[in-house]
Amino acid sequence: MSTEREHDEHQYLNLIKTVLATGESRSDRTGTGTISVFAPPSLRFSLKDSTLPLLTSKRTFLRGIVEELLWFIRGETDSKILSNKGVKIWDGNGSKEFLEKRGLGHRREGDLGPVYGFQWRHFGAEYQTCDTDYTGQGVDQLMECIRKIKEDPTDRRIILSAWNPAAMPLMALPPCHMICQFYVHLPQEPDQKPGLSCLMFQRSADLGLGIPFNIASYALLTHMIAHVTNTEARELIVQLGDAHVYRDHVDALQIQLERQPYPFPTIKWRRKVEVIDKFESEDIIVEGYRSHPSIAMKMSV
């Protein structure tokens, strides 16, 4: 009997099959309509041996994942910064029309409000505009997580939260991936590095477009934090709340479900980076990424 581990990507593909077969039809904020299940079993992705779970059953927008994560890490909230780099994923939510619909028409186009990166780096600070300098304001949760991993590895509060109810009315879009917890595995051998795992909870999970992005992003974040804390990335666990397929993604996903995954790529670094703010996109090298062709899916905003 074979003891070979099943490819981790099958968890994602099987979840889509489950949603399509058993999910309930629901209306949603965008008006597109979804098929949804609530709180499916966790998805677990090994990060050992520098593995990066970049899904292979369709081409994944790696450059967009990297640039968005660096944008979060820098605490930036201006979608035009990404758009100017050819990463258009926030353009819909940063448009003047969308901001006016959210009651935020006083903001300039691209100003998303205190979204992910602002909460990671300046939680509790008073938000003004995306151009304001917030240096030293609020709680820098990301740096506090890194400090604890280094100095207090058994702490059970190594938590990074983007969910701030008081700031929700100011956000163009409330966070979908809203909280994660890091866990340091203590070394069992004298010459072994500590391991680092991440558990992420996502309240709203667009399985067709969003989740491939989110899996890779939190895996990359875990690898980056491991790099600056001299630990080794071990595992990413993703727990979803409302896991859904948009109705206009069903045909595309049926094509994707026919495909067999390729081995995941690996990650290495161009140079040693000591402080997480100092990462540049060129520092992140992904090797051996082989995938099936991309499949077009429309983003609902």
C-alpha positions in Angstrom: 0.0 0.0 0.0 1.4 3.4 -0.9 2.2 5.8 1.9 2.8 8.8 -0.4 1.2 11.9 0.9 -1.6 13.3 -1.3 -0.8 16.7 -3.0 -2.0 19.5 -0.7 -3.7 21.2 -3.5 -6.4 18.5 -3.6 -7.8 19.9 -0.4 -8.7 23.1 -2.2 -10.0 21.3 -5.3 -12.1 18.9 -3.1 -13.5 21.9 -1.2 -14.8 23.4 -4.5 -16.4 20.1 -5.4 -18.1 20.0 -2.0 -19.4 23.5 -2.3 -20.8 22.9 -5.8 -22.4 19.6 -4.7 -23.8 20.6 -1.3 -23.7 24.3 -0.9 -26.7 26.5 -0.5 -27.7 29.3 -2.9 -27.3 32.7 -1.4 -27.6 36.3 -2.4 -24.6 38.5 -1.7 -23.4 42.1 -1.4 -22.2 42.2 -5.0 -25.5 41.0 -6.5 -23.7 38.2 -8.3 -25.1 35.3 -6.2 -23.1 32.5 -4.6 -23.1 28.8 -3.7 -21.9 28.6 -0.1 -20.9 26.3 2.8 -20.1 27.5 6.3 -16.9 26.5 8.2 -15.6 23.6 6.1 -12.7 21.6 7.5 -9.4 23.5 7.7 -7.0 23.4 4.8 -3.4 22.5 5.8 -0.4 23.2 3.7 3.1 22.1 4.4 5.8 24.8 4.2 8.7 22.5 5.0 11.7 22.5 2.8 11.0 26.0 1.6 7.7 24.9 -0.1 5.4 27.7 -1.3 1.8 26.5 -1.9 1.2 28.5 -5.1 -1.7 26.7 -6.7 -0.9 24.9 -9.9 -4.3 23.9 -11.3 -4.4 27.4 -12.9 -1.7 30.1 -13.3 -1.6 32.2 -10.2 -0.6 35.9 -10.3 2.6 35.6 -8.3 3.8 39.2 -8.9 0.4 40.5 -7.6 0.6 38.3 -4.5 4.1 39.6 -3.7 3.4 43.3 -4.3 0.1 43.2 -2.4 1.8 41.5 0.6 4.7 44.0 0.6 2.1 46.8 0.4 0.3 45.3 3.5 3.7 45.0 5.4 4.5 48.7 4.7 1.1 49.7 6.1 0.0 51.3 2.8 -3.7 51.9 2.0 -3.4 53.6 -1.4 -4.6 51.3 -4.2 -2.9 53.5 -6.8 0.5 52.4 -5.5 -0.4 48.8 -6.6 -2.1 50.0 -9.8 0.9 51.9 -10.9 2.9 48.6 -10.7 0.3 46.8 -12.9 -1.4 45.2 -10.0 -5.1 46.2 -10.4 -6.7 43.9 -7.8 -7.9 46.9 -5.6 -8.9 49.2 -8.4 -12.6 48.3 -8.2 -12.8 49.0 -4.5 -10.7 52.2 -4.8 -12.8 53.7 -7.6 -14.6 57.0 -6.9 -17.9 55.3 -7.7 -17.3 52.5 -5.2 -16.1 54.9 -2.5 -19.2 57.1 -3.0 -21.4 54.0 -2.7 -19.7 53.2 0.7 -20.3 56.8 1.9 -16.6 57.6 1.5 -16.9 60.0 -1.5 -14.9 62.7 0.4 -11.8 60.6 -0.1 -9.6 60.8 -3.2 -9.7 57.9 -5.6 -7.5 55.0 -4.4 -7.8 55.9 -0.7 -9.1 52.6 0.8 -9.2 53.8 4.4 -7.7 51.8 7.3 -7.6 48.4 5.6 -5.3 45.5 6.3 -1.8 47.0 6.4 -3.0 50.0 8.5 -4.4 47.6 11.1 -1.2 45.4 11.0 1.1 48.4 11.6 -1.0 51.2 13.2 -4.0 49.5 15.0 -6.0 52.0 17.0 -4.5 55.1 15.3 -6.9 57.7 14.0 -7.1 57.4 10.2 -6.9 60.6 8.2 -5.8 59.9 4.6 -3.7 57.3 2.7 -1.0 60.1 2.3 -0.7 60.8 6.1 2.5 59.8 7.9 1.5 57.5 10.7 5.0 56.8 12.1 4.8 55.8 15.8 1.0 55.9 15.9 -1.1 53.0 17.0 0.0 49.4 17.8 2.5 47.8 15.4 1.1 44.3 15.6 3.4 42.9 13.0 6.6 44.0 14.8 5.1 42.8 18.1 4.5 39.3 16.6 8.1 39.2 15.4 9.4 40.3 18.8 7.4 37.6 20.6 8.6 34.9 18.1 12.2 35.9 18.9 11.9 36.6 22.7 8.8 34.7 24.0 8.2 31.8 21.6 5.7 30.0 23.8 3.4 33.0 24.0 -0.2 32.1 23.0 -0.9 35.7 21.9 1.3 36.0 18.8 -1.7 37.3 16.9 -2.1 39.7 13.9 -5.6 41.1 13.5 -7.0 43.2 10.7 -10.5 43.1 12.3 -11.2 46.5 14.0 -14.9 47.1 14.4 -14.4 50.8 15.3 -12.6 51.4 12.0 -15.0 49.4 9.8 -17.1 52.3 8.6 -14.0 54.0 7.3 -12.8 51.0 5.2 -13.7 50.7 1.5 -13.9 46.9 2.2 -13.8 45.2 5.6 -11.1 42.5 5.9 -11.9 39.1 4.5 -8.8 37.4 5.9 -9.1 38.9 9.3 -6.8 37.3 11.9 -3.9 34.9 12.1 -2.0 33.3 15.0 1.7 32.2 14.8 3.0 29.2 16.7 6.7 28.5 17.4 7.6 24.8 17.4 10.5 24.4 19.9 13.6 22.5 18.6 13.8 18.9 19.5 17.5 18.5 18.6 20.4 20.7 19.6 21.2 21.8 16.0 17.6 22.3 14.9 16.0 25.6 14.3 12.6 26.4 15.8 9.7 25.9 13.5 7.0 28.5 12.6 3.4 27.8 11.7 0.5 30.1 11.0 -3.3 29.7 11.5 -5.3 32.1 9.5 -9.1 32.7 9.7 -11.0 34.1 6.8 -14.6 35.2 7.3 -15.4 35.4 3.6 -13.7 33.2 1.1 -14.1 33.6 -2.7 -12.9 30.1 -3.7 -12.4 30.9 -7.4 -10.4 34.1 -7.3 -9.5 35.1 -3.7 -8.4 31.9 -1.9 -5.5 30.9 -4.3 -4.2 34.5 -3.6 -4.7 34.3 0.2 -3.1 30.8 0.6 0.0 31.9 -1.2 0.1 35.3 0.6 0.0 33.9 4.1 2.4 31.2 3.2 4.8 33.8 1.9 4.2 36.0 5.0 5.1 33.0 7.2 8.3 32.3 5.2 9.3 36.0 5.5 8.7 36.2 9.2 10.6 32.9 9.6 13.5 34.4 7.6 13.8 37.5 9.9 13.3 35.5 13.1 15.8 32.7 12.2 13.0 30.0 12.4 11.9 27.6 9.7 8.4 27.8 8.2 6.5 24.6 9.0 2.8 24.8 8.2 0.0 27.1 7.1 -3.5 26.2 8.3 -6.5 28.1 6.8 -9.9 28.1 8.4 -12.7 29.5 6.4 -16.1 30.9 7.5 -18.4 31.5 4.5 -16.7 29.5 1.8 -18.4 30.3 -1.5 -18.3 30.1 -5.3 -19.6 33.0 -7.3 -22.2 31.8 -9.8 -20.3 33.3 -12.7 -17.2 31.3 -11.7 -18.8 27.8 -11.9 -18.0 27.0 -15.5 -14.4 28.1 -15.1 -14.0 26.1 -11.9 -15.4 23.0 -13.7 -12.4 23.2 -16.1 -10.0 23.6 -13.2 -11.4 20.6 -11.4 -10.4 18.4 -14.4 -6.7 19.2 -13.9 -4.1 17.3 -11.9 -1.8 19.5 -9.7 1.9 19.8 -10.3 4.4 19.9 -7.4 4.5 23.2 -5.6 7.4 25.5 -6.1 10.0 26.5 -3.5 11.1 29.9 -2.2 14.6 31.3 -1.7 16.0 34.7 -0.9 18.2 37.0 -2.9 19.9 38.3 0.2 19.6 38.1 4.0 17.0 40.6 5.3 17.1 41.5 8.9 14.0 43.7 9.2 10.7 42.8 7.5 10.1 46.3 6.2 13.3 46.0 4.2 12.0 43.3 1.9 11.8 44.2 -1.8 10.0 42.2 -4.5 13.4 41.3 -6.0 14.4 39.6 -2.7 11.7 36.9 -3.2 12.7 34.2 -5.7 10.3 31.4 -6.5 11.8 28.4 -8.2 10.2 25.5 -10.1 6.7 27.0 -10.6 4.9 24.9 -13.2 1.2 25.3 -13.6 -1.8 24.8 -15.9 -2.9 27.8 -18.0 -4.7 30.7 -16.3 -8.5 30.7 -16.4 -10.3 34.1 -16.6 -12.8 34.8 -13.7 -14.5 38.1 -13.2 -14.1 39.9 -9.8 -17.3 40.9 -8.1 -17.0 44.2 -6.2 
